[in-house]
Structures are given as structure tokens and as C-alpha cells.
Amino acid sequence: MKILTKAKDAIPKPIKEFLLPIRCLISNKYVSEMAFWNKRLEIDHGIFQNFWYERLMLAMAGELDETFLTGKIIADFGCGPRGSLTWASSASLRIGIDVLADRYADNFRSNVISYCIKYAASTEKVIPIPSDFVDIIFTLNALDHVDSFPTMCKEILRVLKPGGDLIASFNLEEPAAPCEPQKLNEQIIRQHLLDFLKLKAYRISKRGPENDLYAPFFEGDLSYKKGEKGFLWVRASKPTS
């Protein structure tokens, strides 16, 4: 194993990026996702840590506290098994949407049942929620994980109520990987999603250090060079007519 690791580390970065699409084709995305979460649970000593979601999601929304969620139906698309909406107690209903929701329930039962969140097991084509149902949809580093970006953008637009808000964080210019088959940029995101919404906020930053990737947003540093890896934070509403 050590020999394989050393061999992998010896491969130049440009060649690694060139080979990533081939690796994606032969890798099982869901196996990779579950392996990631199992490792994360081990690191967290059996209880997923989720305390940072409140600060992060409020910053994405441009809000100081959760009062804007009072009485709202809210959802997190690509929520994972960590309980990303546990902080949003003022909402009338909290929904975690994820293609692996059933597996999370089976594998991380004690964590999932403690969150007071309803989970919806999406497919790669359909979110099993009625049209015009959700007041606010969060999504954080999730839409690059889907098999078809245009398809899931249409689904997000469908389930969002007219006048409702999408609050999203996108990874920009990340090479495709087994868990993240989509390489997103501003043009693709606009074409399939933002052109159908009314923008309220649009912020881009470069990546922060590995231990604090979103630090530039909190520090007010929105410097970014087109084509480099970074993050896009958006808040946009669905037109009422």
C-alpha cells in the first residue's frame, strides 16, 4: 500500500488532472461518497460534527440570524449525513435531499434520527417533492456531484416556490473526480440555473487555506481570477410570474 501511495504521489499534477475523467468512468461515485462519510465519521469519533453549518449558511444567505427562516419550508440539496439544517429550528419543516439518503439512514442511524430533519431520497433525475413546495433551498458543494447538472437544476427550480430563494455555494473550475463528475464555471451555472432566477447576491472568491476554505468570504476578500479554482456564492429568487 505504501508503494502504491508513493507511486501515486510521484505522478505530476497535470497528468493526474488529465487522467481524472478516466478514473471517474471506472469508479463508483456512490461507493466513493460512502467511503468519504465513513472516514469522516471515524474522524468525528462516531458523532458527525455540524456546528459550523449555521455560520456558513447564514453567511451564504447574507443574514445575521435565522429569523428569515421562521415558518418556512426549507431544504438542503445534497445534504449529506451530518445534519446540516439542525441549527434552523425556526423553520416549519426542514428537508435533507440526497441521492444517498436511504444509505445514510441505514449506515448512520443514530446520527440521522437525532437531527429532527425529514430526509428525501432523490434520484439522479427526480427530487421526490411536489412542485412549488419549498420556500428556501440551500445547496453547498453539491451540484458538482450530480450525474446531470441541467437535469438537477430543472428539478431545483421545479420544487422551489415562486418568490422562494435559492442560497447556493458552487465550486468553480474543480476538475472532475469520482464523487464530483461535474466541472462547473460561471457560464454553465448561469445557463442552466441563474438565468431562470432573479439575482439578489452574487459573490466569488478564491479558495482559502485547506483548513478554512471559505475564509476569503468572511474576510471580505472577493478577489478572483477567471479560470482559477474558487467559490461562487449566490442568493436568487424564483420569479412569481
N, C-alpha and C positions, 0 to 999 in steps of 0.2 A: 504493500500500500504506500509506503514511504517513497519507493522508487517511482510509482505512478504519479504521486504528488509532485516529486521533483521534476519529472518529465513534463508534467502539465505546466509547472511554473516556468520552465525553460522555453516554452513556446512564446515567440514575440507577440505583443498585444495586437498588431494589425492582422496577424494570421488567426489569432483567436476570434477576432470580430468577424473575419471572413468566413470562418467555419461555423459560427453560431447558427445560421439558418439551417445547416445540415444537422447540427446537433438537435435543433428543435424538432425536426422531422422524425428523428428516431427516438426521441424522448417522450415519455408520457407526462403531459402537463399536470394532470391531477396527482400522479404519484409524486412528482416534484413538489407540488404545493403541500401535500400532506407531510412529506418528509421535512419541509421547512417548518411547519407548525409543530410537529412532534419534537424537533430540535429546540424550537422556541419554548415549548412547554418544559422541556428538561432544564433549559437555562433559567426559566422562571420558577423552578422548584415546584411544579405541579399546579400552580395557580397563575393563569395569564395576567400579566400586568397591563393595565389600561388607563392609568391615572393621567397620562399626557393627552388623551384624546380631547378633553374639554378645552384645554388651552389652544390646541392646534385647530380644532374645528371652529371655535369661536373666532380665531384669527383669520381663518379662511373666509368666514362669513362677514368679518368686519364688525363684529358685535362685542360688547363688553361682558354680557352675561346671557343666560339662556331665556330671558323673558320673551324674546321674539318667537320662541317655540311654544309658548303657552297655549294649550288647547289644540295644537296642530298634530296632524298625522305626519310623521317624519320617517325617513328610511335612509339606510346606508347601503349603496350598491357596492358589492364586493367587500362585504363587512369583515370576513374572516371570523375566527372563533374567539376573539378577545373581548367582545362586549364593548364595541366602540361607541355605543349610544347609552351606556349606563348612566352617564352624567346628565342626560337630558330628561330629568324627571318631570319637568313641567309639560312635556308633550302628552297629548291624549293617547297616542299609540306610537310605539317605536318598532320599526321593522328592519331586520337584517336580511339583506338579499344576497345570496351567494349560491353559485352552482354546486358547492360542496357542503351546503347547509346540513344535509342528512348525515354526511360523514362526520361533520363536526359534532352533531348530536350523539352519534354512536361512539366516537373516539374520545370526546372531551365532555362527557355527560355532566359531570359535577360543575364544570365551569359554565356550560351553556345554560343550564336550568337556573343558575343563580343571577342571571342578568336582567330578568323582567323585560326581555325583548322577544317579540314574535319573529321567528325565522321563516323565510320563504325560500324554498329551493328552486332557484332559477335554472333554466336550461341555457344552452348557448344561443337559443333563438327566441325564447319567450320568458318574460317575467310574469309569474302567475299571480298578478294583481290586477284588479279592474282598471279600466281606462279612467283618467282624470280623478285619481283617488288620493294621491299623496300631495301634501302641502309643500314639503321641503325634502329634496333628495340630496344627501351628501354622497360624494364618492371620492376616495382618497387612494391614489396609486392603484387603481383597479381596472380602468378601461383599456389599459395596455395588456391586460391578462386575458381578454376575451378572444374567441376564435375569429369573430367578425365584428369589427368596430362599427361599420354602418348599421348592421342589424341591431346591435345593443343600444346604439344611440337612438334609433327609432323607438325602441321599447321604453327607454327612459323618458323620452318625450311623450309617449302614449300615456304612461301611468301618472305623470305629473299633472296636477290640476292647472287649468287656466289661471294665471296670476300667481301660481306657485313658483318657488325658486329652486334652481339647481345650484349647489355650492360644491365646487369641484377642485381637486388638485390633480394635475396631469404631469407625468414625467415626459420631458421633451428630449428627443434625439437619443433615447436609450436604445442600443442595439437589441434586436430580437433575442429572446432567451427561452428556454423550455417553459418557464412559468409565465413569461411575458412575450407572446408571439407578435405583438404589435409595436412597431416603431412609430411613435407619434410626433407630429410637429404642428405648428400653429395652423398651417393651411388645412391639414387633414381635419383637425378639430373644428375649425370654422365651417368647413364644407359639410360635415356630417352632423354637426350639433349646434354650434353657436349661431349659425346663420338662421336658425329657426327660433331663436330666443332673443330677448331684449337684454342687452348687457347692462349690468349695474356696476360691476367692478371687474378689472382685467389687470392682473399683476404678474410679472415674470421676474424671476431671479435666477442667478447661477446657483449651483449646488453648494451647500455648506460643507463643513468637515463631516466625516463619516459618523461621528458621534452626535452630530446636530445638523442634519441635512437642511433643515428649513431655517437655520439661523439668519440668513440674509433678510428674510421677510420680517422677522422680529426686530432686526437691527435697522430696518429701513433702507437696506442696500438692494435696490432693484436693478442693479447693473447686469446686463446680459448681452452676449454677442450671438447674433443669429447663427444657428447651426451647431452651437455647443450644447452640452448636456445642461439641463436646467429644469425648472418647475414653473408651471403656469397655474395660477390661482384665479378662478372665475366665480363670480356670482351673477346669475342671469335668471330672468323670469320668463315663463311661458305666456305668450300673448293671450289676451282674453277674447280676441275675435280674429 
